Amino acid sequence: MSETKYMAISARIPKDMHDEMLRVAEVLNMSSIQIISASIDSFLNLVKDQENEPDDLKVARFAYNLKNKKEQ
């Protein structure tokens, strides 16, 4: 069995995007690293297969919308 290799990346993003990411991460009980990793994975999957939205994205959207409805 091959061992998974990891690479570190660094990126500069606008502050408002960062703040929104933190709000989403809090709602989903995820770390910012988990959000970034899931985002890259989802983006790559969407680029390769436009018809099938990843389940983790559907679950995250549902949880985020549920939290927003409770706050209104």
Number of C-alpha atoms within 10 A of each C-alpha: 3 4 5 5 5 6 4 4 5 5 4 6 8 7 9 9 10 13 11 11 16 17 14 20 19 13 16 16 12 12 14 16 10 12 17 13 12 14 14 12 12 17 14 11 14 14 9 10 11 9 8 9 13 15 10 12 13 11 12 15 14 12 15 17 13 12 14 11 9 7 7 5
